[in-house]
Amino acid sequence: MLGRRLQLYGGLLVSTVALAFAVQSAVRSGYAEVFGWVVTSWSGYLVAHYGATGRFVDEPGTGESPTMPQSASSRAILATTITGMVVAFPLGISALASRSFGWLLVAASLFVGAYVVGHYLLTGEPL
């Protein structure tokens, strides 16, 4: 159980940090560096997905179909996660404009974190 949690949270951490570096590299570096960070980010996501589900990629027909939460509080949280994912983009753009990697990391964390919470509310699984 600890191994799966480590895969989930470690994979999400790697995915988030690499996402921030990929975005920063897209503005300040060459495409080869961007490609490397994107591969690292997706690799982290696949490890996290394995930690959450026991498989790297969902096969057709596996997992729960998304359903709208029934409770008003869960729907409000879902709306908040969608808002968080949307807000992450202008926050990231602002971070790039001010050359703040810290804020870029916050934007990437907001996007990934909101995705995980929203996915969990819709399917019962974090990824």
N, C-alpha and C positions, 0 to 999 in steps of 0.2 A: 504494500500500500504506500509506504514512504517513497519507494522508487517511482511509482506513477505520479505522485504529487510533485516530486522533484522534477520529473519530466514535464509535467504540466506547467508549473510555475517557472522553472528554469527555461523552458522553451519559449514561454511568453516573454520573459525578460530578454532573452537573446533576440527574439523577433522584434520587440519594441525598440531596443537600443539600435539594432541594425537598421530598422526602418528610419530612425532619426538620422543615422549616418548616411543612408542612401539618399535621403532628401537633401541633406547638406552637400553631399558629393555631387548631386545633380546640378547644383548652382555653382559650386566652387572648384570642381575637379573634372576629370575626364570620365567618359562613359564606361571604361573598363572598371574603374573603381565603383561606379554606381552598380554595375552588374554584379560585382562581388558582394556588395552589401545587400542587394536584393536577394541573391541566392542564399546568403546567410540568414536573412530575415525569414524567407520562406522555409528554410531548413528548420529554424527555431519553431516556426508555427507547426510544421509537420511533427516534430518531436512533442510539442505541447498537445497536439491532437491525439497522438498515440497515447500520451499519458492520461488524457481524458476519456478516450474511447477504446483503447486497445488495438487500434488500427491507424495507419498513417493517413489513409484516404478512405472516405466512405464509399462503400460499394452501393450500386443502385438498390434501393429498397431497404437500406439499413438506416437506423436512426429514426427519430420521431419527426413527423411532419410538423412544421410550424403551426401553432395555434395561438390565437389571441388570448392573453390571460383573462380570466373571468373577473377577478377582483379589481376594483377601482384603483387600489393602491398599486397593484402590479402593472396596470395599464399606465398609471402616472410615471412609474419608474421606467417603463419601456419608452414612453415619450421623452423622458429625461435622457435616456441612453441615446436615442436618435438625435436629440439636440446636442449632446456631447460629441457625437461623431461629426456633426455638421460644424460645430464651433471649433473643433480641432483643426480644420483647414485654414480659416483666417488666422487662428493663433499661430499655426506653423508658418504661414506667410509672413506674419509680423515678426516672428522669431528670425526668419531668414533675413528680412530687411534690417533688423537691428543686430544681426550677426551674433545672436544669443543661442548657443547650442543647448543651454539649460532649458530655455523656453521651448525649443524645438523638441527636446526630450519630453517635456510636459505635454506638448501637443500630441506626440506619438503615443504616450501613455494614456492620454484621454481617449484617443481613437480606439486603441486596442482594448482598453479596459471597458469602454462603453460597448464595444462589439461583444466582448465575452459576456457581460451582464445581459445585454439584449438577447443574445443567442440562448442563454440559459433560460430566460423568461419565456421565450418562444418554443423551445424544444425540450427543456429539462436537462440539457447537457451544455457545458461551457463552450464547447467547440464542435 
